[in-house]
Amino acid sequence: MDIDPRLIPGFVTVATEGSFTRAAERLGMTQPTLSLQMQRLEDSLGLFLFDRTTRSVNLTREGRALLARCQDIHEQLAALKLDVRRLHELNRRELNVGTAFQTIDIPERNEILEGFSLRSPEIRLTVHDAAQSQLVSALRRGRLDCAIVLGVATTEREYFAGTRAQGGEGLYPVEWRRVLIASKPICLLIPEEMEVAQATEVTPDMLAGVQVALIDPSQGPQVLEPLRAFLEAGGAEVVYPFESRHAIAVERFAARRRTPCISLGWFTGPGGSHAMGMVNRPLRGYDVSTDLVLLASSDPASAMTERLVAFADEWRTQPT
């Protein structure tokens, strides 16, 4: 009997979740792949471990008898991985940090990275810019130490279900270890010469017949599609600029065309839309904020990762 120890985590996770689908999401693989792995484990043991139905997965008598032992093996494998990682850390002085494309021009993101680099010059900080869904996937697989993302918190289960259906932009899993760097409400940017700009807050009916530029829904459909419906219910004409996948480009488009747009509220530095005669106003009835978050690996973190997490936490508590 030849047992592949790499199959043990899958068995323990399926037993814990009671579902191949949820277990596959936690393990970062497809459900068919996990099912094949469990069939291989059963074949190698010569035992059936699961009672499978269309609604649930339960352990057989044999599966229950082996679960505690497999949990011990799973924990020992995790401890071994940690020991190996720490040995590598003795020789490694590089920290791999992913940053979502849409965060590149956010001052808070840049201040944290630049500040940490100045405080810890002995650590080589390597920044990888990518789509947010790619960063979360890489972080879960251990290919990144940390990631700076922008979006709305959701459960891990809803996040990965949404990633499969619509893409994971504009969201992040709230259960993961994280530092909330800052949070800003989604608002409306309006040319200062428009009459509606005189209001302290804007309702959708005040935008009836007015073009409103919006970020492409692919950048967070779970947030942007309800926002589009909210605006159109009041009679606004939603338009998508040619660079609508980039929030800052949408703001530049609106400033040049002198039309309102939806703003995430982050791009207010020199040369931003606020410097181009645009004012921001809250949308009454739409109370949603986006978070700038540092996500850290769910595995036991390296000493360098801990230093970046601690620096980000210290930075966010400093008085502005």
Secondary structure as GFF3:
##gff-version 3
##sequence-region A 1 320
A	DSSP	three_ten_helix	5	7	.	.	.	ID=ss1
A	DSSP	alpha_helix	8	17	.	.	.	ID=ss2
A	DSSP	alpha_helix	20	27	.	.	.	ID=ss3
A	DSSP	alpha_helix	31	45	.	.	.	ID=ss4
A	DSSP	beta_strand	50	52	.	.	.	ID=ss5
A	DSSP	beta_strand	57	59	.	.	.	ID=ss6
A	DSSP	alpha_helix	61	89	.	.	.	ID=ss7
A	DSSP	beta_strand	94	100	.	.	.	ID=ss8
A	DSSP	three_ten_helix	101	103	.	.	.	ID=ss9
A	DSSP	alpha_helix	107	119	.	.	.	ID=ss10
A	DSSP	beta_strand	124	130	.	.	.	ID=ss11
A	DSSP	alpha_helix	132	140	.	.	.	ID=ss12
A	DSSP	beta_strand	146	154	.	.	.	ID=ss13
A	DSSP	alpha_helix	156	166	.	.	.	ID=ss14
A	DSSP	beta_strand	171	173	.	.	.	ID=ss15
A	DSSP	beta_strand	178	185	.	.	.	ID=ss16
A	DSSP	beta_strand	187	191	.	.	.	ID=ss17
A	DSSP	three_ten_helix	195	198	.	.	.	ID=ss18
A	DSSP	three_ten_helix	204	207	.	.	.	ID=ss19
A	DSSP	beta_strand	211	213	.	.	.	ID=ss20
A	DSSP	three_ten_helix	217	219	.	.	.	ID=ss21
A	DSSP	alpha_helix	221	233	.	.	.	ID=ss22
A	DSSP	beta_strand	237	239	.	.	.	ID=ss23
A	DSSP	alpha_helix	247	257	.	.	.	ID=ss24
A	DSSP	beta_strand	261	263	.	.	.	ID=ss25
A	DSSP	three_ten_helix	273	276	.	.	.	ID=ss26
A	DSSP	beta_strand	278	281	.	.	.	ID=ss27
A	DSSP	beta_strand	289	296	.	.	.	ID=ss28
A	DSSP	alpha_helix	303	317	.	.	.	ID=ss29
###
